[in-house]
Amino acid sequence: MTTPAARAQAGRAARKSVPRSSHGRWIPSSQRPDPLTVLERQAVDRVPELVPIRYGRMVVSPFAFLRGAAAVMAADLAAQRHTGLTVQLCGDAHLLNFGVYASPERTLLFDVNDFDETLPGPFEWDVKRLAASVAVAALQNGTTKAKAHRAALVATESYRIAMGRLAELGELPVWYARIDADDLTALVRPERRARLENRLARARRRTSLQALTKLTEEDASGGRHIVDDPPLLERVTDMDRVTLGKIFSDYRSTLSEERRLLLDRFHYVEAARKVVGVGSVGTRCFILLLQGRDDGDPLILQIKEAGRSVLEPYLSPSAYTHQGQRVVSGQRLTQAASDIFLGWMTGPEKRHFYWRQLRDMKGSAEVETMSPSMLRAYAGLCGRALARAHARSGDRIAIAAYLGSSDVFDRSIADFAIRYAGQNADDYAALSAAIAAGVVTAAPGI
């Protein structure tokens, strides 16, 4: 087994091929793919009538565009030299892909919470996407470039410091490390704690029971049915019992034995197609309404299509041929604790899907309304969470040694974030112009 000293030496050696100061560069090459072409390629295999909704949501703001343009940034990151220090990447580590959710023990945790693009790759790709999202959000909120740079710097500095601390710990303490949501109050100024506690309380109320009252209505017989709200929510009426039985059987087989037993205590009521997110719009996504002891004991599961990661063209192929298994395995490896109903299956047309609870005390921040100081604090928290996630799968000692104790890496990533925010603004403007010219069809306000 390689010694800690040898692992640290390997990390420092990576500075020779990719100096820490080199990360600050961003000059798009003449071969850079047209961002709209990249987005159109993604749309080919999506539900055609939903694609305009995706563009409508992306054109709302530069930050919304960044959220939907993970494939664009993946190509840009791949055009740069990388350290070769591999972790299980989130693949889309922007600010709103962090948040709170419930552990199986019903503790509210703060962590990375989106893994559609997860794949092993160089750690700095996640750090750059996080920092870029911080800069884009800060500039969109009306702050200066200097303050946006500072916010991106805080995110990266927090990542570096957290990784350094984790590098000093043993394997089990790293694996068990987590960020409890209740601990967040210590990071917030006293005058803002009431607002944070209110948001955490709201997250705790976001359960299947709360979703039941929002997404369903009572019929004449006293039962509950999903409310049709096309095109965002539409009941599925053509799913026969044979198909449903096979889908459940395949999904059920990916759960552990005790969770299969728990699932078996619920019965199927009905299903609906649901539009979710920004970048995911157009992929096939459904919700299933299940009922346990009675109609006041619901379980609402989300079934989301899993395609190939946007990172895969630039990295080694996934170890998993099933894309749903890729997402689930990446999530279980990266998160401090994961949804007990996380699983996968193959659906109609041999499409890959993964399953999870629709709402299990999930909550995210409203970055669009944050003051500069609040954004810095939140960015730092996200950087810390990302380091904890990376430390579980990558060589934390080598990464910490590469980062070092100075702020060279922090400043370089912050420089990149500001430059890439400018690139994102140009790409956003290109989409806006294409929509105005009728080249791209968008459905705004949905």
N, C-alpha and C positions, 0 to 999 in steps of 0.2 A: 504493500500500500504506500502511495506517495506521501511523504511527510508534509506537514504544514509549511515548513521552510521551502521545500521544493515547489509546492503549489504557489506560494507567494512569489517565488522567483519566476515562475511561468507567467504570472500576471504582470510583473514588471517588465519581462521580456517583450510582452505584447506592445509596450510603448514604442519599441523600436520600429515596428512595422506600421503602427497607427498611433502617432504621438497624440497625447491628450489634447493639445492645442489644435490639432487638425480637425476636430469635430465641429469647430465653429464655422467652417466653410459651407457655403451653399451657392453654387453657380450652376444653373440648369444647363445641361449639355445640349448640343444641337440635335442629338438623337432622342431627346426627352419625348416620351409619348404624349400625344395631345390628350389632356385630361378628359375632355368630352368623349373622345373615342374610347378611352378606358372605361368610362361609365356606361357607354352604349354597349360595349362588349359584355359587361355584367348583366345588362338588361335582357340580353338575348334569351336567357333561360328562365326569366321571371314571368310572373303572371302579367300579360300585356296590359290589361286594363288598370293595373295597380302602379305601373311604372310612372305615369304622370304624377301620382301622389308623391312618389319618392322625390321627383324633381321639384315639386311644389314645396316640399318640406326642406329640401336642401337650399333653395333660393331665399329662404326667410332671412338668413344672415350669414356672414363669413364663418361663424362657429358652426352653424348647422351644416354648411357645406363641408367643413373639415370632418364633421362626424360621418357624413355619407361618403367621403372620399378616401376611405382607408386604402383602397386599391391604388389610387393615384399616389399616395404617400409611400406605399410599399415599393412601387417602382422607383421613386426618388431615393429612398433609403438604400435600395439595392445598387444604385449607381455609384455609391460611395464605398470607400474601403471600410472594412469592419474588423473588429478585434479578434474574432474567432472564439471569444469567451461566451460559450453557449449556455442559454437557460431555456426553460419553457416559456416562450413569449406569450403574453396576452394577445399581441398582434394588433390591438386597437386600443391602446392605453390612453385614451383621451379622458378629460376630467369627469365626464358624465358616465364613464364606464367604471367608476368607483362608487361605492355607496354602502349602506347598511343593509343587513339581512339577518335572518334568524339562523342560529346554529341548531343542530338536532336537539341540543339541551335547552333550547329556547332562550339562549343568550343572544343579545343583539351585537353583531360584529360589524366592523368596518373593513372592507377589503375590495380587491378587484372583483367585478361581478359580471363581466361579459367575456366569453371565450370563443365566439364564432370563428375567429381568425387564428386561434392558438396553434403554435407550431414551434419546435425547437429552433433557436436562432440567436444571433449576437445580442447580448443584453442591451446594448446602447440603442437599438431600434425602438424598444419600448420607452426608454428614457427620452429619446428625441421626440416621439409622438406626444408623450405627456407634456414635455416642455413647450412644444409648439402649440398645443391646445391651450396651455396657460397664457401664452403670449397673445394668441388670437382672441381669447375671452377677455383679457385685460384691455386690449386695444378696442375691441367692440364695445366695452363698457365705458369708453371715453377717456381712459387714462393715457398718460404720455408713454412714449417709447421707453424712456428711462425707467418708469415704474413697471412697465410690462416686462422689461429685461430683468428687473429685480425680482418679480414674481416667478419668472422661469428659473432664475438663479436659486431661489429658495427651494423650489421643487427638486432641483438637481442636488443641491447641497444636502437636503434632507435625505435623499436617496443614498448619497455617498456616506454620510455619517451613520445612517442606519446599517448599511452594508458593513461598515467597519466594525460596528458593535457586534453584529451577527457573526462576523468572521472570528471573533474571540470566543464564541460559545461552542459547546459540544453539539453533537448531531440531534439528540433528543430535545434539548431546549430550543433549537432552531425549528424543529418540526412542530413543536407545541406552541410556538410564539403566535400571538394573535393580538389584534387591537380591539378591545371591548368598546362598544359605542359609549358606555357610561364614562369611560376614561376621557372622552373627547371634551367634556366640560372643563377639564383642567387646562385645556389649550385655548379656551375662549375667554375673552375679557368678561368680568362679572356682569357688566351691563348687557351683554349679549347672550348670557347663559339661558335666560328664560326662553328666548327665541329658539335656541338649539334644543332645549328640553321639549319644547312644543313639537318640533319637527320629529324628534325621536319618538314621542308619544304617538304622533300620526303614523309613523312607520310601524309601530307595534300593532296598530289597528288595521293595517293592510294585510288581511288574511283572506282565506277562501270565503269565510262567512261575510266579510265586508264586500268582497267581490260579488257574492251572490246577490246582495241587495242592489248593487249597481248595474250588473250585467243581465239580470233576470227579472221576470215579472210573474205574478201569480195568475194562473188560469182559472176557469170557472170551476174546475174540480178540486181546486186547492193546491195543485202541484205547481212547480216552477219551471219556466222555460226561458231560454236565452232570448233576449230582445234583439230583433232584427234592426240593424242600423247601417244599411249598405251605404258605401262600399267598405266601411271600416269593420263591421261586424255582421256576418251573414250566416244563418243557420245552415248546416249541411243536411240535406234531405235524401241524398242518393247513396248513403253508406249502408250497405246491406249487412246483415248479422254475420255472415261468413267472413267478409272482409274485416269487420270490426273485431271478430274473435281472433283472427290471425294477427292483427295489429297488436292487440292486447297481449297475446301469447308471446310474440317476439319481444315486445318491450319488457314484459314481466320477467323473461328469462335473464335479462341483464341486471336485475336487482338481486340483492342478497336475500337469503331465505326468509329472514324475519320481516323484511320489507315486502316480500311477495305475499306473506301471510296478511300483513296490514292492508295491502292493496286489495286483496280478495274480500275484504270486509266492506268494500264499496261496490255499488253497482252503477252501471252506465245509465245516464238520463238522456243526454244529447250532446251534439258537437256543433261548433261554428268556426268559420274562417275569420281570422282576426288580423288586421293590419297593425304592425308594431314598429316602433323606432323610426329611424331615418334611413340609415344605410341598409337595413334589412327589408325595407318596403319592397314588395314584389316577390320576395321568397314566400314559399308556402308555409303558412303558420295557422294553427288551429288551437282552439281551446276545447277541452272536454269537461263537461259537468258530470260529476259522480256524486252519489249520495250514500252516506253511511247509515247510522242508526235511524235517522229520520230526515225530513227535509230541512231541519236546522243543523244538520251535520254534513256540510258539503266538502268536497275536495275538487278544486278546479285545477286541472293540469294543462300546461301549454305544450304543444307539439310543434317544434320549429324545424324547418328544413335546414340541413347542414350541407353546404356545398364545399368545394375545395377552398382552403385558406387563400386569401389574397397574397400571402407570403410564399406560397408553394412554388410559383414559377422561378423564384430566386434562391430557394433553399433546397435542402434534401427533401424528398417526398416524405409524407407522414409515414410513421411505422404502422399506422392503421389504415387498412383499405376502406373501412367504413367511416365516413366522415362524421357521423353522429358519435361513434366511439372515440374519434379523435377529439371532439369537443368535450365529451364527458371526461375522458382520461386526462386531458389538459386541465380541466377545471378541478378535478379531484387532486391532481398533483400540486396545483398552484394555490388554491384557497386553503385557509386555515381550517374550514369546515364547510361541507357542501350539503345541498338539498338531499334529503333522504330518498326522494323520488326521482333523482337524476338517473336517466337511462337512455337507451337508444333502440331504434328498430328501422327496418326497411319498409317503406310504404308503397303505394301504387306507383307504377312506372319505374320501379326499382330506385326510387328517390330515397335519400338517407335523411333521417330525422333524429332529433334528440328530444327528450321529455324532461320537464321539471314542473314544480308548482308555479302557477301564474303569479300568485302573490303569497309571499311568506315573510311578512314584515319587511318588505323591501322598501328602500327609500333612497333618493339621490338629492344632490344639492341643486340650488337654483343659482348657477354661476352668473347668469345674466344680470342679477340684481346685487351682486356682491360689491362691496367697497374694495378699494385697493388693498387695505390691510386684511380684510376677510379673505380675499382671494389668495393672498400670500399664505395665510394660515392654512387654508384648505389645500393649496398646492403642496405645501410642506407635508401635510398629512398623506396626500396621495403618493408623494415620493417615498415616504416611509413605508407605506403599504406595499408599494411596488418592489422595494428592496426585500421586504420579508417574503414576498411571493417568489422572487428570483432566487433567494437563498435556499429555498427548498429543493430546487431542481438543478441549479448551477453550482459551479465551484466558487463559493462565496469568498474563500480566502484569496483565490487568484483575482477575482473581480475587485476586492477591497485593495489588494496590492496595486493593481492597475490604476485605480482611482487615486490612491495616495491620501495624504493628509492636507495637501494644499488645495486651493480653489481653482486650479488650472482647468480641470475637467468641467467644473460647475460653470465657469465663465464661458468656456467654449460652447457648451450646450446652450446656454442662454443666448449667446451670439447667434447660433444656428436658429434658435426658436424665433428670434426677431426677424431674421432673414427669411425663414420659411413662412412666417406669418404674412410677409409681403407677397411671397409666391402664392399663398392660399388666397389672398385678396385678389390677385390677378386671375386666378382660376375661377373664383367666385364671379368675378365680373364677366368672364367669358361665358359662364353658364347663364347669367342674367341677360347678356346680349343675345345669346342663342334663343332664349325663351321669347324675348321681345321681338326677335326677327321671325319667329314661327318655325325655327329650325328644330327646336326641342319643345315638346308639348308638356306643360306643367299644369297641375291642378292645385292652385293655391288655396290655403285656408282649410285643408282637410287633415 
